[in-house]
Amino acid sequence: MQRRFSAVAASLLMLVVIFSAPSAGKAEEAGSAESAAGAAFAMTNATADNRIVTYRRAANGELTRASSISTRGRGIGVDLDTQGGLELSADHRYLYAVNAGSDDLTVFSVNGPNLRFLQKVPAGDQPNSLTIHGNLLYVLNGSVAGNGIRGFRVADDGKLTPIANSFRLLSSPIAVPGEVQFSPDGRVLLITHKTTNVMLKPANAIDAFTVGRDGLASATPKRNASFGLRPFSLAYRADGSLVVAEAFNAAPKASAVSSYRSTAGGRIRVVDGSVPNGQTDACWVVITGDGRYAFVANFGSGTISSYRFNADEDLRLVNGAAASTGAMSQPVDLALSSDSKYLYLLLRGTGAVASYRIDGGTLHPLGVVTGGLPVADGASGLASY
């Protein structure tokens, strides 16, 4: 009798194992699918406790707010007014965040929408923009008291080590810079000047530092001419050509984008100068991974403009208002999914993130996610994959 009972029990146990195994497999597949779909991250830039708000990205591009985590640093509570306050490593394993109020950077490890604090490191006076190439990270210091760039080495575990004597002043000590960006080959660093010393020539400038094998930037930058007024941010194509968003001092309907070809020595040459979009205060710009389309966020208009590169590399406007988010939405940072199928936009005015599916130069709205971000109070920085 005891043996019959044991045999029945054993059979039941086997049935449990057999029928449980597929469920566990499905759960594991679901977890993998979530990680594979991607995530997005936005920064509060709050003065008391700067935080990163995290979002799950579904396979169809839609976002769902997940949680938030402290950077253990402080923001400045007003718009950073730069591009690149949040940066993901190329393999999406690490996220880097500026703390402009406490003069440091925070490093997180990334697992889907989940972040884990790894490190906080001093980063100079008011760090506000980041760029990464290989094992190098450079930060832009935006303070008028000491604007410039400084470098860090990135270890295999994502942590940062300052490069000794790497700080370099911009060409104008009173410049108000908009972004620092590595060229695709890592040999040049470009920095846009939103305002600068007009006594210097050219009056509207984009600085270029060359980067040596030792990771150090050249002692002084080449001062390139910006075709348009108030160059704010820039984005590179894989071939080394680039576009620059031009705000034209927020003059109504005066925004434009210029395209350039760059050289290894840091010089840039205009291809198409100030292609207008009929919008106001163009600031943030991204280029799709295939290099065919550029999208620009217009702060004053509450719109996104779309541009197309033709086969001969000419830059053409597709739609000045490819997306509209409202006059008081105050669109700032843009970010693309890793496959460039989806575009995300941080709305400082409403404390939200808007999502779009990209169809050439056309944008299809996927919804707006609110919560976790301050409303009209300085949210800055957006990254996604």
Secondary structure as GFF3:
##gff-version 3
##sequence-region A 1 385
A	DSSP	alpha_helix	2	37	.	.	.	ID=ss1
A	DSSP	beta_strand	39	43	.	.	.	ID=ss2
A	DSSP	beta_strand	51	57	.	.	.	ID=ss3
A	DSSP	beta_strand	63	70	.	.	.	ID=ss4
A	DSSP	beta_strand	86	88	.	.	.	ID=ss5
A	DSSP	beta_strand	94	99	.	.	.	ID=ss6
A	DSSP	beta_strand	104	111	.	.	.	ID=ss7
A	DSSP	beta_strand	114	122	.	.	.	ID=ss8
A	DSSP	beta_strand	127	133	.	.	.	ID=ss9
A	DSSP	beta_strand	136	141	.	.	.	ID=ss10
A	DSSP	beta_strand	148	154	.	.	.	ID=ss11
A	DSSP	beta_strand	160	162	.	.	.	ID=ss12
A	DSSP	beta_strand	168	169	.	.	.	ID=ss13
A	DSSP	beta_strand	176	182	.	.	.	ID=ss14
A	DSSP	beta_strand	188	195	.	.	.	ID=ss15
A	DSSP	beta_strand	205	210	.	.	.	ID=ss16
A	DSSP	beta_strand	222	225	.	.	.	ID=ss17
A	DSSP	beta_strand	231	236	.	.	.	ID=ss18
A	DSSP	beta_strand	242	246	.	.	.	ID=ss19
A	DSSP	three_ten_helix	248	250	.	.	.	ID=ss20
A	DSSP	beta_strand	256	262	.	.	.	ID=ss21
A	DSSP	beta_strand	268	276	.	.	.	ID=ss22
A	DSSP	beta_strand	282	287	.	.	.	ID=ss23
A	DSSP	beta_strand	293	298	.	.	.	ID=ss24
A	DSSP	beta_strand	303	309	.	.	.	ID=ss25
A	DSSP	beta_strand	315	324	.	.	.	ID=ss26
A	DSSP	beta_strand	331	336	.	.	.	ID=ss27
A	DSSP	beta_strand	342	347	.	.	.	ID=ss28
A	DSSP	beta_strand	352	359	.	.	.	ID=ss29
A	DSSP	beta_strand	362	370	.	.	.	ID=ss30
A	DSSP	beta_strand	382	384	.	.	.	ID=ss31
###
